Structures are given as C-alpha cells and as structure tokens.
Amino acid sequence: MRADVFLVDGGHATTRSQAQRLIAAGVQWRLAPTLPWNKVAKNGDDIPAGAELQLLDAAEAKYLSRGGLKLEGALQAAGVGVQGLRCLDVGQSTGGFTDCLLQHGAAQVIGVDVGQGQLHERLRADGRVIAVEGLNARQLTPEALREACEEALSVRTEAEPDDNDTQPEAPYAWMRNGGMVDDDYDDSQDAKEHEIEAFKAERATKAKRRAEGKQATVRKRLAGREKDDITPAFDLIVGDLSFISLTLVLPALVPLMKPAGQLLLLVKPQFELQPGQVGKGGIVRDVALYPQVQQRLRDGCAQAGLAVLGWHDSAIAGGDGNREFFIHARRAA
C-alpha cells in the first residue's frame, strides 16, 4: 500500500496531505521487532500490510491540521491560556484551530465557516463543539450567530405531520381481497366521496409546500444538546480567514467579545495588500511590505475599539510559503 495511504488508513494521519508532511519529517517501518527499520523515502513507497510504523517527528500529527500548530505557537507567544474559556473559531474549516483550543482546555468552541461539510468528524461529534456552516464572517451579528447555532443544534419536524391513523376509509374498501356484500354489511362508517377528495387535496397541497420549502416546521434541540450555551459573547476569538482582509471582519467580531475579551487572528499578508504588491503565485516577497500590513491591521483594530497587545510571527509558514503573523488584541473598556 502507498505510504501516505497507509498512514491515513492506520490512523496516523487524518488526511493524505498531513501524511505526506509526516513522511517528509521522517517515517520508517518494519515487519517484526527482530528486523531492521525501512525508511520511507517517497509518498508512493510501498508499506506491507501489518507493518509496524514509527514517526520520527510526530509534530504534524498533533492536531487535525497544521493550523493547530500555528495557533499553539501564537498562544505561547501571546501568553494566552484557554483553560475553561468559551471560544469562537472564525474560518473553522477542517478544525485545526478548534482542535488546538480543545486540547489546551477550552470549555466550548463555536466554529463559523462559509463552507459546508469541511469540519473533521471527530470534532463534529464532540459535545464541546458547535459547527455553524454557510455563514460569512463579515455578516456575523450576535443575533445571526445565535440563530445559526440554534439551527445547528436542532432538528426540524413538520408542524402538522401527516395523520395516517385517521385517514378516511375509502368506500367499498370491503371489496379488496375478494370481499363480499351480504345483508349484514354496514356501510355507515365508510367515508363519503367528498371526504376522500378533500383528503387527497390536502395531501397534494402539503406535498407541494414541501417541494417548495414552504411547509411549516417546528425546531427542537437534539438529544444531549439541550443545555448547550449559545450566548454570543466569547472570552477568546481566533480566526484563519482567506480571500478577505481582516479589516473588513473586525467590526463584526468586536460585538461578539466579552468585555476585556481577547482576539488572536492569523494575518495573511497577501490578502491585506493591493494586487500589484503581491508577487507571482500570491507570494509576498518584499519584506518591506510587512510593516505596512501590520500598521493597516493596527489601525483597523483601533477603529473597531480593540487595543493591540502584540504582533507575532507564525510558528510555521503558510502552506504556499508565505510568511504569516498573528495579531493579538483585547476589547477596549
């Protein structure tokens, strides 16, 4: 089996891309304790079924994605502890930041992402996590977030479900399966023709409303999630957003912070500069532009009512090789 596939199937990595980074960091295998180790040189190298695997550097596997390593470094650099905090993860994606927060003791993480179906199943099944999908961070309001959380935690059923127990019995139902009429037959309980037609019309109307998405429904919390706190006020907001400047998102995040709440956002310079300032492949190659990015974010924080506490290099580079940063801020009194 291909080495990268072997790592995923064996639970050593959550994705093939993560497996490939583990292979680059060093992976070896052997078929028995008495046999020598075989180093994996390429992603496509064959590893026999039943082989014992050893990761020479397991850092890449600590979290569900590299984002977890980035946030871990930022939490350490900023001196932020998350034990017992309620956190908001903006741009949740597969859940690297969320995984990091939970492993460091966060009490709850509500995640928001404009995409659908990206969060890893392990986190989706975690009772401390609420995943809100299809919601743009720029459009966040306390009311919108509360409503989206309620929807994510609930199941909808029809307000007026079909009543199959009391549907009218058709005239001459006795004729089914070879029924016979005799002098003792009582048809007083048989439905009248107009009752049958009214019943059919009602069913047809409901079917049409369902097809058009107009059928009235009621919402009920899923079992086990009845007591989940969806108050839109957080101790800490973290975020990893792409294709948008953080200056456009900050005004929406501040109303979601508790008084003195903190914010730790990943800054991707290529999305904070003008197209002409970004090189081929979306890489920012001119280091002289980094202070410009920092000043722009500091100004954006000031305008949004945030006091900047720190500006930190990301512990690892972006997947495209871009240098990234974290901005650390607190909601001003």
C-alpha positions, 0 to 999 in steps of 0.5 A: 500500500502507498505510504501516505495511504497507509498512514491515513488508513492506520490512523496516523494521519487524518488526511493524505496531505498531513501524511505526506508532511509526516513522511517528509519529517521522517517515517520508517517501518518494519515487519517484526521487532527482530528486523531492521527499520525501512525508511520511507523515502517517497509518498508512493513507497510501498508499506506491507500490510501489518507493518509496524510504523514509527514517526520520527517527528510526530509534530504534524500529527498533533492536531487535525491540521497544521493550523493547530500548530500555528495557533499553539505557537501564537498562544505561547507567544501571546501568553494566552491560556484557554483553560475553561474559556468559551471560544469562537473559531472564525474560518473553522474549516477542517478544525485545526484551530478548534482542535488546538483550543480543545486540547489546551482546555477550552470549555466550548468552541463555536466554529463559523465557516462559509463552507459546508461539510469541511469540519473533521468528524471527530470534532463534529461529534464532540459535545464541546463543539458547535459547527455553524456552516454557510455563514460569512464572517463579515455578516456575523451579528450576535443575533445571526450567530445565535440563530445559526447555532440554534439551527445547528443544534436542532432538528426540524419536524413538520408542524402538522405531520401527516395523520395516517391513523385517521385517514378516511376509509375509502368506500367499498374498501370491503371489496379488496381481497375478494370481499363480499356484500351480504345483508349484514354489511354496514356501510355507515362508517365508510367515508363519503366521496367528498371526504376522500377528495378533500383528503387527497387535496390536502395531501397534494397541497402539503406535498407541494409546500414541501417541494417548495420549502414552504411547509411549516416546521417546528425546531427542537434541540437534539438529544444531549444538546439541550443545555448547550450555551449559545450566548454570543459573547466569547472570552477568546476569538481566533480566526484563519480567514482567506480571500478577505482582509481582516479589516473588513471582519473586525467590526463584526467580531468586536460585538461578539467579545466579552468585555476585556475579551481577547482576539488572536487572528492569523494575518495573511499578508497577501490578502491585506495588500493591493494586487500589484504588491503581491508577487507571482503565485500570491507570494509576498516577497518584499519584506518591506511590505510587512510593516505596512500590513501590520500598521493597516491591521493596527489601525483597523483594530483601533477603529473597531475599539480593540487595543493591540497587545502584540504582533507575532510571527507564525510558528510555521509558514503558510502552506504556499510559503508565505510568511504569516503573523498573528495579531493579538488584541483585547476589547477596549473598556 
